[in-house]
Amino acid sequence: VMEKTTSEASACGPEETASESANVPATEPPGEVAASESPGEEQTPKPQEPASQAPAAPVAAKPVPTSEDIPSAPLMLTLEDVTHSSVTVSWEPPERLGRLSLQGYVLELCREGASEWVPVNARPMMVTQQTVRNLALGDKFLLRVSAVSSAGASPPAVLEQPVHIQETVEAPKIRVPRHLRQTYVRQVGEAVNLQIPFQGKPKPQASWTHNGHALDSQRVSVRTGDHDSILFIRSAQRSDSGRYELTVQLEGLEAKAAIDILVIEKPGAPSSIRLLDVWGCNAALEWTPPKDTGNTELLGYTVQKADKKTGQWFTVLERYHSTTCTISDLIIGNSYSFRVFSENLCGLSASAAVTKELARIQKADIAAKPKGFIERDFLEAPSFTQPLADHTSTPGYSTQLFCSVRASPKPKIIWMKNNMEIQGNPRYRTLSDQGICTLEIRKPSSFDSGVYTCKAVNVLGEASVDCRLEVKASATH
């Protein structure tokens, strides 16, 4: 019996690993069985006698397991999942389970640079998938699994590639806030503070460029955290305008986002202004655009007038787009100055272009010039000493047409529009005082444009003058 046990032990011993013998509850080893037989003998055997001829032991020896009793290695050991702190493996049962019942599986790992296999589970477990937890970043190790029965542990199935615990890679992504998806406008001197969130694991590298070039570190500061990057300019200047691009990179992957910044300020005043013409109660102006628009487009011009007597400025036109205009409804006998401001998103220009010459609205000359003391007949057919002048008006502003007539006896004054009498129309008011004939059109519209005629009639004859009135809508309307 001892000879058979010793031979079987020497055949299985090389295949068993140190870890298997330490962790697998195997049967009593042959050495222990042999040691228990000798003390119980009543007769001492001869020294040269073989062990097989010794008397039978009083205690029966247990059967020694054979290779057919031990299960074969598990199949298809596969790496299922690796996270930053755990690894999961699975396997299939062995082809041969052995003649004895299977107790479970033992999973072992061997760290890189070590020679010892450490069991993950101290006792065999009847599972075909197992997760190793509480691993540290940077760990690198091999895994193997053995099937265990009461006869012993099977040869291990070893994972082909070592497992490397590293942080899970999540592709970088930038989330641009809604208010930065269009041009971000700031005024000169204001602070620029852009906070751009991003995602990615592990922490990605973030970098900024301005118009394709590196940032000026003396003007722009950047702070990048785990989940966002902040670009800060304490006092913005016009040179800070342009396209800022954020690039987030992670292990060969990258994401980009562009933010357009526009730094603006108030525009300059119009370059020059001049008084083109003065007629009746009207004055025509012309100016040139400013050389500096404040780094943004103009919203228009503001035109103001001031009477020389009071010196107070009153706004006539706002956000007017053209560079020429006609100012109407000026008061006869007064003199006016005009000025024009430029306007953009920041407001009106700090200064204005002012006319150098005054627009003098002349009074009508009605004084008769005596020609000596010649006796003469004062009866006279009507004749106009001051004709009507063509006029341009703005809708909504009352307009007056003037002319002067000379006649004796006093003539009847008839006003017509496009050869149709307009007497009695409440939209019109007519005055005749000492030969000065006035037609006032209250809040005209474009329908009031046309040819207006003033006719004077007395017993000696008649005379008439006409003019063209044009009612133009301003550019802002």
DAZI-V516230 format. One line per field, one symbol per residue. psi: psi as a letter, one per 30 degrees, with the letter a starting at -180 (. if undefined). A space follows every 10 residues. Layout:
BEGIN
psi = ???
END
This chain:
BEGIN
psi = eeeeeeeeef efeffkleee fffkillkle eeeeffeefg kekklkefkl fffllklfkk klkkklfffk llkllhjkje kkafglkkll llllekflfl kkfakkkllj lkflfkkkke kekkkilgkk kklhlkkfkk llklkkkklf faklklkkke klkjjlkkkk kkkkjklefg flkjkllkfl kkjkjjkllk kaklkklklj hgllljffek kkkkafglkk kkjejkleff lakkkkkkkj hfllklkkkk kjkllklllk elkljelkkb glkklklkll ejgggllkfa lkkllkkeee gkkkkekkhk flgklkklhl kkflkklklk klkaffallf llkkkelkjk jklkjgkkjk iahkkljfkk lkkkfjlkkk kklkkfkkkk kklkkklklk lkkkkkkhgk kgkfkffkkk kjjhfjkkjk jkilafffka kkkkkkkaff allllllkkk jkklff.
END
